[in-house]
């Protein structure tokens, strides 16, 4: 499977962005999916995850109430709606596919820059 994240950009604090992760080569419908972010010089950070059936979603504490993860299995696409963005949300955002041993496929990232 190939994962391609898009939708990043440069915004002001308080703005919103919607990230998309389009999967190709194989359906993601049976897999849990997640979003992660990375700032150079810091460890990669979990942002959000969603079960294959969309029955449950999980969030890193700092994004709870501001970010919403969702998926459209018919479109083979994962989303991350980001509202009330803060400068500390600035990072390269990645989508990834879950497996029993962790995340097994990673997409290329999309850069989000939030200025104050």
Helices and strands as residue ranges (DSSP letters): E 2-6, E 9-12, E 17-24, E 33-38, E 45-50, E 57-59, G 61-63, E 67-72, E 77-82, G 87-89, E 91-99, E 102-106, E 110-115
